[in-house]
Amino acid sequence: MSRQGGRGTESKKMYWYLPFISPSASLQLMNSELFTLTYGALVTQLCKDYENDDDVNKQLDKMGYNIGVRLIEDFLARSNVGRCHDFRETADVIAKIAFKMYLGITPSITNWSPGGDEFSLILENNPLVDFVELPDNHSTLIYSNLLCGVLRGALEMVQMAVDVKFVQDTLKGDSVTEIRMKFIRRIEDNLPAGEECCPFPFPWRLPMLSFQL
Amino acid sequence: MSRSPGRKQENHKISRELFVLTYGALVAQLCKDYEKDEDVNACLDRMGYSIGIRLIDDFLARSAVKKCRSYSETADMIAQVAFKMYLGVTPSVSCSSATGNEFSLILDKNPLVDFVEELPAERASLCYCNLLCGVIRGALEMVHLAAEVSFLQDRLKGDAVTEIGITFLRKPEDRKHRRNK
């Protein structure tokens, strides 16, 4: 897609293909299979577009990030959670509320670091991979890497810089899927890190952020 | 990616938004890959088809529906059961031909585009939700019903509603049968 206007205007540009989400929309539930299969189509398309798994992984992470920065407001509006007082509370909210809401599963939280700044989410089953087997030539693909980006983007919007990565993956033969989350630092101002950003506009709308593909 | 044959039957109900945003990311990626809207539309339709031929298994297992005896019943099933199950919405159905093989599904609220702003000028002929047409077409084919499925109206293009047209194609045996009468 062509980008119009100078870089200064890009942060304000309407990225039409990333929908706004109105927090007032009623909670419509759906079965997850259409999502699972659509996600598979997305990963397949990226594998066609990029030669190596590493680039696909990065692209999934970037896409996830852009999704996360939007999803957080929907989450906050629907879940009505208050501000988390510490990283343990954040972990609970992610596992018991967010994952439940958007993926229909509740991972368990384990392996806290002594400093309380790192933990693992253990997913016994991951709905994104329900019908998937990784072919041999994609052994380093992190199939569900979108989720890491989503978590990272969402937490950035609530002033937390975190590092999120998969450390075990059932698709690669591990017995569980394990996502490791590490708290890096608190983000002091309201603006997200990164060169293209918009300040939080009105509370009832999600920020329009440039979507760098 | 190959699909493993086992199917889990857990009922994972999810809130739509992560799916809606992921779908948006998919469309965005295709718009990066293809310059022409027609190519994006065709790709969405093909992807939808691949999804539909798999989704039908899950649908039949979960819904335990009996074989539909008419096109009208099939259209109702798509609207009232399948759409409800996988998108959380129920389009209304109308039959749009005297021959009884053309139907319209009217969506007041299309979950995929509810909050998408209008298409930009350079993407005016994009059928943003074309994946759905492919899904329906693929799923029907697996139950031996050939159909053409397309968007007839699209709110994203300024129409009042979103309308999906399903035309069931007569099987060649039916036509031969009628000629022999």
Interface residues (C-beta under 8 A of the other chain):
Chain A: M1 S2 M14 Y15 W16 Y17 L18 P19 F20 I21 S22 A25 L27 Q28 L29 M30 N31 S32 E33 L34 F35 L37 T38 Y39 G40 A41 L42 V43 T44 Q45 L46 D49 M63 N66 I67 R70 L71 D74 R78 M101 Y102 L103 G104 I105 N125 P127 D130 F131 V132 E133 L134 P135 H138 Y143 L146 V150 F211 L213
Chain B: M1 S2 R3 S4 R7 K8 E10 N11 H12 K13 I14 S15 R16 E17 L18 F19 V20 L21 T22 Y23 G24 A25 L26 V27 A28 Q29 L30 C31 K32 D33 M47 S50 I51 R54 L55 D58 R62 M85 Y86 L87 G88 V89 P111 L112 V113 D114 F115 V116 E117 E118 L119 P120 E122 R123 Y128 L131 V135
